[in-house]
Amino acid sequence: MITSPNPLKVVLLGAGMAGENLAKEIRQLPNVQLVGVYDPNLKAASHLADIHSAKFHADFDTLVKQTRPDIAAITSSNDAHPVNVRQSIEAGIENVFCEKPLALQMQDAQQMVDLAEQNQVRTSMGFAGIHVGYAKVIDLIHSGELGRIINFYVHTYRGYGFWEQERINARGMISRHSAVKFPAQSGGWAIHHACHLVYVMTRMAGNIQSVLGHLGTSHPNCPSEEVVHATLNFANGAVGTMTDSIGSFRGIRCGVIGTRGTLLMSDDYTKHDDDRIELRVRYEGESNDLVKQLSYDKQAISRFCEFVDAIVHNAPSPITFRQGMENLRICQAIQQSGMRNELIHLDPATVDMARV
Ligand SMILES: NC(=O)c1ccc[n+]([C@@H]2O[C@H](COP(=O)([O-])OP(=O)(O)OC[C@H]3O[C@@H](n4cnc5c(N)ncnc54)[C@H](O)[C@@H]3O)[C@@H](O)[C@H]2O)c1
């Protein structure tokens, strides 16, 4: 567990659902303190600030002067990330955490990266913490135990429900997800959500050379894609396929074919017992499988927690804005490829996407 001699002070930009969740997480962390909340929706800002005994103010610079934060944590809607990053850096905050996606446009992302790097600001992206099953798969791939990776797939099913079925879903939420309803604000499902899978896959196999995307919806009037499928060609020769579907139940499936072994991993979210995550490996030439049941430890895999740890230990960030920008470039290519039905080649990336 992280510790720091003086409490690290955090100002939160964005008091919606993700902001509330992060505020709760901050409360659990030793020596990290939420000191300020900023949101143009003053009611939301004051409500969250009151719960956590923090300050709020309609003017961000005034809030920063009053609270002197070490970290800006940006949990605003996707379209607000560029302005929030700029105002945080211009206010002199040295560590900036931004929820995914970094931006909706590459031009904005490039400006954010340049500004952070020129000002030597430590940055981190808020992709969902690496799922414990994916973390194990990443370790096995990088250990070389599976040999050279020829092919792999990652599928995620989110269980919100398709556009066609407007209803309260099993989780008590309206199935028409706001990211699908308002693509101008979210970037659409390929940018807003498939970015998580792209992040996981680049951690598994590194940089991507070309993509072929396919987009699906349940209804012609749906404003965004709801199923994102893509074939990703990696610079190391591996081929990965991904599917991210908003509909039906929640679950994860992943498979890896390596020259020395084949791996299958699944997480049945519908099961609530301890053995819901199963990892099965059969090494070439063996007739028995190695089977592991993994338990889900949410606290241990939080991305913000990793960022605080990096600040305290003056260590590299878990995932920088430059990596966030590359992730956006890949997601945009998948979306464009799906719309145009053509393979898109990417120029070589300026950052190693497999590096943590
Ligand atoms: N990492 C994850 O797993 C994960 C999960 C959910 C959401 N998110 C991300 O978190 C962010 C917020 O999502 P949410 O579900 O909380 O959305 P939300 O709509 O519940 O909240 C967004 C909040 O941002 C505020 N906002 C808008 N413009 C702003 C600005 N200029 N400055 C400050 N605040 C502003 C809105 O008033 C609103 O209160 C998004 O970027 C989303 O992609 C990440």
The ligand as a Gaussian input file, in Angstrom:
#p B3LYP/6-31G(d) Opt

LIG

0 1
 N      -11.829000       4.212000     -16.512000
 C      -13.071000       3.772000     -16.461000
 O      -13.325000       2.602000     -16.303000
 C      -14.207000       4.768000     -16.618000
 C      -15.503000       4.428000     -16.245000
 C      -16.500000       5.381000     -16.402000
 C      -16.209000       6.626000     -16.931000
 N      -14.939000       6.920000     -17.291000
 C      -14.585000       8.238000     -17.842000
 O      -14.843000       9.226000     -16.832000
 C      -15.268000      10.447000     -17.415000
 C      -16.590000      10.880000     -16.813000
 O      -17.559000       9.877000     -17.021000
 P      -18.905000       9.873000     -16.143000
 O      -19.547000       8.569000     -16.415000
 O      -18.617000      10.295000     -14.749000
 O      -19.758000      11.019000     -16.856000
 P      -20.852000      11.952000     -16.161000
 O      -21.660000      12.486000     -17.297000
 O      -21.537000      11.225000     -15.059000
 O      -20.019000      13.144000     -15.510000
 C      -19.287000      14.054000     -16.259000
 C      -19.175000      15.332000     -15.431000
 O      -18.256000      16.198000     -16.111000
 C      -18.726000      17.532000     -15.894000
 N      -18.112000      18.450000     -16.834000
 C      -18.479000      18.783000     -18.098000
 N      -17.647000      19.731000     -18.586000
 C      -16.739000      20.000000     -17.617000
 C      -15.618000      20.872000     -17.518000
 N      -15.299000      21.699000     -18.517000
 N      -14.904000      20.881000     -16.371000
 C      -15.213000      20.062000     -15.331000
 N      -16.278000      19.217000     -15.368000
 C      -17.013000      19.174000     -16.501000
 C      -20.235000      17.392000     -16.070000
 O      -20.929000      18.521000     -15.541000
 C      -20.491000      16.101000     -15.301000
 O      -20.764000      16.369000     -13.942000
 C      -15.317000      10.181000     -18.921000
 O      -14.136000      10.630000     -19.501000
 C      -15.401000       8.673000     -19.026000
 O      -14.833000       8.193000     -20.236000
 C      -13.932000       6.023000     -17.124000

